[in-house]
Amino acid sequence: MQKKFFISTAIDYPSLEPHIGHAYEKICADIVARFKRLQGFRVHFSTGTDEHGLKIQRSAERAGVHPKQFVDEMSKKFQECWKKLNISYDDFIRTTDEKHVKAVEQIFRRIYEAGDIYKGVYSGLYCVDCETYYTEKELIDGMCPVHKRKPEIVEEEGYFFRMSKYQDKILEHIEKDPDFIRPESRRNEIISRLKEPLRDLCISRTGFDWGIPVPNDEKHVIYVWVDALINYLSTIGYPNPEFKEFWPADLHVIGKDIAWHHCVIWSSILLSLGLELPKKIFVHGFITVDGQKISKSLGNVIDPAYLAEKYSADAVRYFVIRDIPLGEDGDFSENILRTRLNDELADILGNFVHRVLSFAHNNFNGEVPEPGEMSTQDREILEQIKITSSTVENAFENLDLGGGLREIIKLAKLGNKYFNDEQPWRTLKENPRRCATAIYVCIQLVRSLAIMLAPYLPSTSEKIWRILNLPGKVHEQRWNSASEVGLKQGHKINRPEPLFMKLENKQIVAEKKKELPEKEEKFVTPEEFSRLDIRVAKIVEAKRVPNSKKLLEIKIEMEGERRTIVAGIAEHYSPEELMDKHIIVIANMKPVKLMGIRSEGMLLAAEDDGRVSILTVDRPVKSGSKVR
């Protein structure tokens, strides 16, 4: 029988439009779901929207529409956004769906019949923004610890769930299974809280009516945090018997602000129902902007749909996985996104694939050439494909999504080095069989990259697959086929096309100008200029920085003192051209490390339409002379 894998994300509260924090969670879960499909699992991947509660009712009132109309419009925006980001969910569950409402009603009845629900009066603090009850002790300076707002004082009749009954069982389960809550820091937080007395949970409200009515007592609506959590059962068909095909869930992916709800409230509901607990709950961190949590009031909400349209879905997916470790907070930067697009997706991955396939198309009649005898280097590349495939698979099993992605890009970088070292443009005439062998190996590597990148960059992988003229879709392949030599000599490939459009400097400058408000022109004062120690220096040595296309390591001399400067001019000057030149440098720049080399200054250069010219003096000047 085919193995099953059930992965879910939190369902989002659609009081506001989707932002990059929502997108991060969905991208992480999507990558895992796609990987498990490549492993041969039958996957159920669910996400959705949490559409009941006081916050939604108030948002709808402000918009002047009925709550159902409000959530219909907002839920559609989430679905459209996930489509733009290539989120391959199997079910988008809405808590207003009839199947979900029926599941919630059924579960309420079963818990009630089990003796775990009783009627009482709730008096305490309630944060409408996160729809959560708090004690005074849980507040920070009297504010909700998540939304930094003062909670409302609520006193009303309600139904209570005997959550305290399951405290010891939950704690015992967490302590026995170290993999149940990850990362360990979040597990420890939950354990610490569970060692305090656990209160029963008020699971109904009477102060508003936008929710699922309590069975047989319609003046109450079911608490949104009971309603919402049940989506993990309603999405797989509960209470119909087929839900058991996928339960227990293999992986819940949720944010750190709702870890308690998923690890404790959800676990206690499942124990009351007599169901197994999820196998793993992975708690990710927040995406911040300039170190602050995303908030509409702060004006720092980042629209992921806009980013996908501007840079491509794969560029956005690459950035958030590459730069934000799963389980930790990470800061969003559009500048870094651009850098990743230019320096890694375009310069490393895109460059390797395009140059290999273009060379094959132009020089081997668009066919995979017949290889000759394999050299040590050839065999090392083919072996490294197998090693990387295994390493990435292990990274996935440990949910180190960023580590797996970096290994794949490292393999593409190795491919570029191999291509350069083999110099097929030279061996094409001098040793055609050697050239054919190198291109054969490179094409095999391109095919393997397409499969390994399929979970991360689905559009890019499909594009490579089409250029390689391979049957079916790349996402229909199996992970272990990535380590195979999968293309035979004579196989026809299609005309290559660029995988990524690199943003040129002029585009980046133009974008920055759009983003920044216009400011008054600023002048530099003589005092400000005097802080710069600008001097003439003589270049006495220059060489390329290993593993870098752009950097040169330059030794300069100023009045007998020698220094090292790392400069990004390797694409414009060879080391030989620079010898003995007298250049202009800023001598009091703070030293920095670039590619492991300490750079102790900055040379000055002019740029004109992409061409770089270093600044020199027009007559002999003593080394070390100050520029005034």
N, C-alpha and C positions, 0 to 999 in steps of 0.2 A: 504494500500500500504506500501511496505517496505521503511523504512526511508533511506535517502541517506546521505553520508558523503564524501566530497572531500577534501583530504589533499595532499599537494605538498611540495617538498623541492625545493631549488634553483637547477638549472641544472648546473653542474660543467664544468669549462673551462678546456678541456683536453690537455693543453699545457704541463702539467706535470702529472705524475702518481698519483693515489689517495693517500692521507695521512690521518692521524688520525682525522684531523679537518673535512675533507669531511665525514669520517665515522661517526663521532659524530652526525652530523646533520641527516644523514640517519637513524641511530639507533633510535634517538629520534622520528622521524616521523614514523618509522616502529612500534615502541611500541604503539604509539597512534592509528595507523591504525589497529593493531591487537586487541587492546582493543575495538575499535568501532565495529569491526566484532563480538567480543564476546557479545557485547550489542545488536546484531541483525541488525546493519546497513549494507546496501549495500555500500561498500567502493570503492572509486576510489583513489588510492595512486599512485602519479606520481613522478618520478625523471628522470634524464637524463643527457645529455651533450650539452653544448653550443659551437657549432663547427665553427662559422664564426669569422671574424675579422682579424685585422692586426697582432695581436700577434700570432694567429694560422698560418697565412701565413708565418711569419718570422720563427716560430719554424719548419715548414715543409721545408722551404728553408735550414735551418741549417742541417736538417736530410737528405737532398738531395732527397726528395720525393714530390709528388703532395699533396696539402693540403687534398684532399679527402682520399688518402691512409693513410696519417698521422692520421686523425681523426678516420678513421675506426679502425686502430690498437689501438689507445689510448682509444676510447670509449669501445672497447672490454675489456680492462683492468679494467675499472670502473665496467662493468657488472659482470666480473668474481669476483672482490673484493666483490661486494654486495651479490653475491651468497654465498661466503664463510662466510659472516656475517649474513646470513639468512634474508636479506632485502626482504620483501614480496610485492614489488611494483606491481601494476597492469599494469603500462605502463612505459617503459623506452623510453622517447621521445628524439629524436635527431633533432637538428635544420637543419640537412641536409635531414631529412625525407621529402618525397614528400608531405605528408599531412600537414606538418608544413609549408613548403614553400608556398603552396597554401593559407593557412590561413593568412600568413604574407602579401602576395600580396593583398588578399581581404581586409584586415584591412587597409593597406596603401591607397587603392582606396577609401574606405568608409570615412576615415578621411579627405582625400583630397577633396572628394565631399561635405563634411560637411563644407568646407571652413577653415579647421584648419591646412592646410599645405600651405606654400608659399616658394618661392625661394629667396635666399639671399647669402651673403658671410660670412663665419665663419672665424674669426681671433682670435686665442687665444691659450690656453695651453691644451695639451692632454696627458694623461698617457696611454701608450700602454698596460701596464701590467693589469690595471683594465678597459681599454677601456672607460675612463671617461674624460669628459671635466671639467676643473677647472678654477676658477678665481684666481688671485694673492692672494686674501684674504683667500681663502680656503686652500692654501698651508701652510705647516709648514716648516719654514726656507727654503722656495723656493722648497720644495720637496713634492711629492705626499703624502698625509696624511696616505695612506694605505701602499704603497710599498717603501716609503722613497727614491724615485728616482726622478731625475729632469724630469719634463714633457717636451714633445717636443712642439715647437712652430708650429702651424698649421695655414695656411691661404688657404682656398679653397672655391669654390662655393658649396653650399649645400641647401638641402630642410630643412625648419624649421617647427617645430610643435608648435602651439600656446598654449604652456603649461601654460603661464601666465594667459590665459583666465579662467583657472579652479582653480587658487590659492585660491580664497575665498571659493569656494564650498568644496574643499578638507579640508581646515582649519575648516570650519563649521562642516563638517562630523566628523573630529577627535575630536573636542571639544564636540560634542553632544554624541559621542559613546566612552566612556572611555575604552571599551574592544577591539576597532578596532586595536590599536597598543599596544602590550605588550612586555616587562614589561613597567611600567610607566616611567622609566628613559629614555627609547628610545622614547616613545610618546612625552615626554617633549622636547627632542632634535629636533624632527621633527617640533613640534609646533613653537619652537624658530626660526628655519630656515625659516619657512613659513611666519613669520612676517616681513622678509626682502623681498624686491622686487624679484619676481620669473622671471627668464629669460626664453624666448622661447628656445626650444631645437633643436639643429641641428641634424637631423635624417638621414643624408646620408653622404657618404664619396666618394671621387674620387681618392684618393692617392693609392688605391690598389683595387683588383678586387675579393677577396675571401669573398663573401657575396651574399645575395639575391639581384638581380638587382631591382632598382626602376622601377615599371611598366611604360612603354613608355619613359624611359630615362635611358638606360642601361649603360651609362658611370658612373652613380651613383650606389653605393650599399647601402642597408638600414643599418643604424647604428645598431651595434650589440646589444645595450641595448634596442632597440625597438624589434628587431628580437627575442631576448632571452625571454623577458617577455611574448610574445604571446604564448609561450609553454603552459601556464596555460589554454589557450582556445583550442589550437590545440590538446592537449592530450585528450580532451573530445569531439572532433569531430567538432569544429567550422570550417566553418560556417553552417554546417548541423544542422537542428533543434534539433537533439538529444543532442546537447551540453547543452541545457537548463535543461536537467534532473539533471545535477550536479552543474550547475552554479546558484548562486555565490559560489565560493570556501568557505568551512568552515574554513580552516586553511592553511595559507602559513607559512612554517618554513624556516627562512632565517638567514644569518649571519649579524652581526652589520655593516660590511663594505659595505653592499648593501641595507641597510634599506631605504635610500633616494630613490633609484631606484624603490623599491617595493611600498613604501608608497606614493610617489609623482608622479614619471614618470608613473608607472603602473596605478595609480588611475586616472591620467589625460587622459590617453588613453582610459580607460574604460568609463569615463564620455563623451568623444567625441563620442564613439560608442553607447552611450545611455544604457550601461549595468550597473547593480548593482556592487558595490565594494565588495571585499571579506569580509567575516564576521570577520575574525581575521587574523592579521599578527603577528606572534611571532618571536621576534628577539633574537637569542641566541648569546652568547659571543664566544671568541676565545679559543681554546686549545693552551696553551703555553707549551714550554719545558724549564725548568729552568728559567721560567719567561719571555721567549722571544717568539714572534710569530713564528710559523713554517715557515721556509724559506729554500729553497735548498741552497742558498748562505751561510747560517749559518751552513749547514750540520746537521740540527736537524729534518729532515723529518722522521716521524715514519710511517712505512708501516703497515696498519691494517691487510692486508692479512697474513703477516708474524706472527703477533701477534695471529691471529685466528688459524693458523696452529700450533703454539707453545703451546698456552694455551687453545684453544677452543674458538669458536665464543661466547659462552655464558659467558665465563670469561671476554672477552673484553667488551661485552655489559653490564655486571654487573658493571664492574669498572667505565666506563664512565658515567653511570647513577647514580651510588652510590656516586661518588666523585666529579662530576661536576654539580652544580645546573643549570638547564635550565634558561638561561637569564643572566648568569654571566660567566666571564672568569674562566678557571680552568687549573691547571698544570698537565701535563702527567707525570707519574712515573711508570716505569715498576716494580720497587721494591714494590710500593703500590699495583699494580695489583696482584703480587705474594702473598702479604699479604692477600688481599681480597680472593683470591682463596683458600689459606690455612685455614685462620681463620674463614671465613664466609661461603663460598660455600662448602668447604669440612667438616670443623669442626662442623658447625651448621646445614646447610640444608642437605648436603649429609649424615652426621652422623645420623641425626634423621630419615630420610627416610630409610636408609639401616638397621639400628638396629631394627626399628619397623617391617619392612617387612621380615627381616631375622628371627626375633623371631617368627613371625606368620608362616612363612614357615617351620621352624624347629620344632615348638611345637604344631601347630594347623593344621597339615596336609596341609599346604599351603592354608588354607581357612580363611575367615573372621569369627571369633568365635561368638558364641551366647552370647550376653551381659546379665548380671544380672541386679539387681537394680542399678540405677544410683546414684552416690554419689554427694555431692555438688561440688567436684572438677571436676567430669565428666561433669556435666551440665555447669560449668564455662568455660571449654574448648570448648564445642559445642557452647556456647553463644559467646565466643570470636571469633570464626570463622566468625559468622555473623557480629560482630562488625568490624572486620578487613576488611571483604569484602566491607562493606559500607564505611569505612574510606578510603580504597584504591580507590574506585569508586569516591569519592569526590575529592581525590588528583588528579585523572586523569582529572576531569572536570576543575580543576584549573591549569592543566599542571604542577603539582608538581610531576614529574615522580620519582625523587629521594626519596621524602617523601613516596610515595606509596610503593616503593621497600623496604624501611627500615621497614615499617609496616609489610610487609610479612615476612621478615627475623626475625623480633621480634616475630611473631607468631610461626615460626619454632623453635626459641630459647625457647619459652614457652613450645612447645611440648617436647623438650629435658628435660626440668625441670620436667614436668609432668611424663615423662617416668622414670626418675631417682627417683622421689618421690614415684612412685607406686611400684618400685622394682619388676617387673614381674618375674624376675629370682628367687625371693624368694617366691612370692605368688603362683607361678605355682604349688608348692607342698603344701604350707600351706593353700591356699585359691584359688583353681582353678577358681571358678566363678568370684572372684575379678580380677584375672589375665586376664581372658577372656574379662571382661568389659573394662579394661584399654587398652588392645590391640585393641578392637573394636573401641574405641574412637580415638586412635592414627591412625588407618587406615583411619578413616573418615577425620582426619586432613590432612593426606598425600594426599588424593584425592583432597581436597579443595586447598591445596598448588599447586598442579599440574595445576589447572585451573587459580588461581590467578597469577601464575608465567608465564603463557603462553605468554603474551605480551612481557615480559622481557627476558625470557630464553626459547625460543621455543624448542630447542633440548632437554634440560633437562626435560621440561614438557612432551614432547612426550615419553621420556624414562620412566618416572614415570607412564604414562598412560598405556604403554605396559606392564610394570611389574604388574600393577594392573589388567591387562587382561580385560580392558574396551573396549567396542565397539567404532568404529569410531576413529576420531582424536580429540585430546584435543582442537585444535583450532576451531573445529566445535561445541563446547559446547556453552552454554550461561552463561554470567557472574553471573546471579542470582543463577545458580545451584551450585556455589561454596559454598554457605551458607547452602546447603541442606545436610542431612544425605543420601548419595547417594549409599552406599554399603550395601547389605543385608547379613545376616549370611549365611554361606555356600558358598559364592562367592569364586571361585578359583582364586588365584593369582599366577603369574609366579615366577620362582626363581629370587631373587633380584641380582642386579649387582651394583657396585659402581657408583655413579653419577659423581664424580670428583676424579681425581688422584692428591693426595696431593704432592706438591714438597717437598722433604726431604731436610734437611739442606745441605747435600753434593751436591745435584743438584744445589741448589741456589748458593753455593760457586763456583762451577764449571762454572755456567753461568756468574757470576760476573767476574771471571778470563778471560773468553772469551771477555767480553765487554770492559775491561780495557786494555790500552796499557801496555806493559811490562815496568817496571820501575827498576832503579837500586835499589839494596837492601839498605834499610835505617837503620842506627844504632841509638840507643838512647844514648844521651850524659848523663853524670852524672848530669848535671844541669837539663835536662829534667826529669830524674827519680826523682830528689829531689823535684819536684813540686807535686808529688803524696804523700799524707799523708795516708800511708798504716798502719793499726793497727790491733791488736788482740781485738776481742770483744766477750762478752758472750751473748748467746741467753737466755733471761729470759721469753719470751712469744712468741707464734706463733699460728696463726690461718689462716684458708682459707679466701680469699677475696670473698665475695658474688658475684654470677653470673660470676665467672671466673674459668676455669678448670686449669689454669696454675699458678695463683698468690697466694703467701702466704704473709700475713702481719706479719712481724717479729720485735719484740722489742729487741733491743740490749743494753748492758751496757758497757761503757768505762770509767773507773776511776770515777764511780759514776754517770756519765751523761747517760741519757737514750735517745735513738733515735729510729725512725721507719724506717725500710727498706722494700720495696716491692720487692719481688724476684720471678722470674718465674720458680720455682722448685717444684710446687705442684704435678707434675706428677712423681716426683722422690723421694720426701720425704714427710712423713706425719708430721703434726705439733708436734706430740708426739716424733718423732725421733730426732727432733732438740733441744729439751729442754736441757739447760745447756751446749751445745756444745760451744767450743771456736773456733770462725771462723775468717777468714781474711777479712777485709773490706777496701774499699777506703773511707776514712772519709771526704775528701774534694771534693766529687762529688757535682756538682750543684744540689740542690733539684729539684725534678720534681713531678708532680701529676700523679698517675696511678690509674684509677678507682676511682677517687675522694680522694685518700689517698696520703698525702705528704710523699715522699720517700727521706730520708736524708743520702744517702750513697749507696754503692754497695758492695755486697758480692762477693768474687771471687770463681770460680768453674772451674773444668776441664770437658771437654766433650770428650767422646771417643765412636765413633760409635753410637751416640744417647743417651748414658748413661751419666748422669751428676753426678759429685762428688764434694761436696763443699770442699774447702781447710780449713784444721784445723791444729793445732800444735801437735807435737808428745810427748810433756811433759807439765806439768802445767806451765802456763805463766800468769802473772798478766794482768787482763783486761785493755785494753788501751795501752799496750806495742806497741812501734813503730816497724814496719818491715823495715829493712834496706837492 
